[in-house]
Amino acid sequence: MKHSSSTPAREVFLARRDFHGRTVVITGGAGTIGRALARSFGGAGAKIAVFDLPSSPLNEAQEELQSAGIEAIAVPCDITDTGQVQTAMNTVRGAFGSIDVLINNAGIVHRSAFADTLPDVFRRVMEVNLFGALHCTQACMDDLLAARGLIIAVSSIAGLAPLYGRSGYAASKHAMHGLFESLGAEVAGQGVGVLMVCPSFVESGLEASTLGGDGKRVTRARSKVGRLGSADDVAAEVLKAAQTGRRRLVLTPVGKTSAVLSRLAPGVYERLMIRSLRSELDET
């Protein structure tokens, strides 16, 4: 894959990014946060391609966006499969011409003690959260370089701090930071931006598909830690951060407190985290 630094023929992003007429690919686009991001960037004039596994919610996402007057397509894609990713990106190019923004939003989570978690569960979480994002980024990197575009990686506060009962998930999000922050340094001189987004607990629907240590769905309810963030509020903040060239966005009061406390007083953070989340592992 050749990454040229020559000046592209098409108009590129200015200092403040304007998404009108730009093509935005959103993985995990059938989920609550994915749809909110699609509405937010679509409302700013972007053309939207939502990627997700084939499902009724994926088709509903496209219908919802089109009903709102947003130019949008839904593309069935398993992002852990490089062949499907390449085909999906070509579908977007066929519909919209090129790709200007990639939002790596797809993700899965497990909730289980380390000692009770099968290696296949760790592997599955890594395949989706890390390698899925890697595959998608590699598949459209030339487009992003030509457009002097933007990569948004939806990580988590678990990418900045420990998270009890989710060691594999936290590992995948820490790995995302290592990957995308390093990539950001490589491509900054070529005009490509990288924004890391780190929310805490959000009303996302992700818990409905949470894996247990045996790979089966978890049925026990998640602990409530503070007020859950709104997906629409998250999407609005992500759009604003993208427009203004931010590199990192930590969201929700719990997320912001956790990021600071885990850095300045890690022992205190750990005790509070364990107290809040230990009951989740009593029955899963």
C-alpha positions, 0 to 999 in steps of 0.5 A, spaced: 500 500 500 503 506 497 502 512 502 503 518 497 504 525 500 503 529 494 498 534 494 491 531 492 487 534 486 481 534 490 479 540 495 482 538 502 479 539 509 481 546 512 483 548 519 476 547 521 473 541 518 467 542 514 463 535 513 458 537 508 459 533 502 464 528 505 464 521 505 463 518 513 464 510 514 461 508 521 463 501 523 458 498 528 453 503 525 447 499 526 448 500 534 445 506 538 452 510 538 453 508 531 446 511 529 447 517 533 454 518 530 451 517 523 445 522 525 450 527 527 455 527 521 449 526 516 446 532 520 452 536 518 452 534 511 456 528 510 454 522 506 454 516 511 456 509 510 454 504 516 457 498 516 455 492 521 453 485 521 447 483 516 441 484 520 434 488 521 437 494 525 442 495 519 437 496 514 433 500 519 439 505 520 439 506 513 431 507 512 432 512 518 437 516 515 434 517 509 428 519 512 431 524 515 434 527 508 441 524 509 444 521 503 446 514 506 447 507 505 448 500 509 453 495 508 453 488 511 460 487 513 464 483 518 470 487 520 474 481 522 474 479 515 479 482 511 476 480 504 469 483 506 472 489 509 475 490 502 469 489 498 465 494 503 470 499 502 469 498 494 461 499 495 462 505 498 467 508 493 462 506 488 456 509 491 460 516 493 467 516 490 471 516 495 472 516 503 474 522 507 472 520 514 473 513 518 469 512 525 472 505 528 466 505 532 464 497 532 466 493 539 464 488 543 465 487 551 466 481 556 464 481 563 468 476 567 473 474 572 480 473 568 481 466 571 474 464 568 475 467 561 476 462 556 482 464 551 477 464 545 473 470 549 479 474 549 481 473 542 474 474 539 474 481 543 481 483 540 479 481 533 473 486 533 475 491 537 483 492 535 483 488 529 477 490 526 479 497 526 485 495 524 483 492 517 478 498 516 483 503 517 488 499 512 483 498 507 481 506 506 488 509 508 490 511 501 483 515 501 484 518 507 491 520 505 488 523 499 483 527 502 487 529 508 482 526 512 480 523 519 480 517 523 476 517 529 477 511 534 471 510 539 475 507 545 473 507 552 475 510 559 478 502 559 483 505 554 486 509 559 484 506 566 483 499 569 476 496 568 474 491 573 471 484 570 473 486 563 481 485 563 480 483 555 476 489 553 481 493 557 486 490 553 483 491 547 482 498 548 489 500 551 491 496 544 487 501 540 490 507 543 497 504 542 495 503 535 492 509 533 496 514 537 502 512 534 499 512 527 497 519 528 504 521 529 506 518 522 500 521 518 500 528 522 505 531 517 500 528 511 494 532 514 490 526 516 487 527 523 486 522 529 481 523 534 481 518 540 474 518 543 474 515 551 467 515 553 465 511 560 458 508 561 453 510 555 446 508 553 449 504 548 445 497 547 452 494 548 451 490 554 445 486 551 451 482 547 456 482 553 460 475 553 461 471 559 467 468 560 465 462 557 463 466 551 455 465 552 451 472 553 451 475 560 444 475 563 446 479 570 444 486 569 450 491 569 452 495 575 450 502 575 456 507 576 453 514 576 449 517 570 449 513 564 451 518 558 446 519 552 448 516 545 446 523 542 450 527 547 456 523 545 455 523 538 454 531 538 461 532 542 464 527 537 462 532 531 464 538 535 471 535 537 472 532 529 470 539 527 475 543 531 481 538 530 481 535 537 486 529 538 483 526 545 476 526 547 474 524 554 466 523 555 461 523 561 462 525 568 464 518 570 469 518 565 473 524 566 473 523 573 476 516 572 481 518 567 484 523 572 483 519 578 486 513 575 492 517 573 493 521 580 491 516 585 491 509 582 490 506 589 484 510 590 481 509 583 482 502 584 478 501 591 472 505 588 472 501 582 472 495 585 467 497 590 462 499 584 463 493 580 465 487 584 457 485 584 457 484 577 461 477 577 457 474 583 453 471 578 454 472 570 
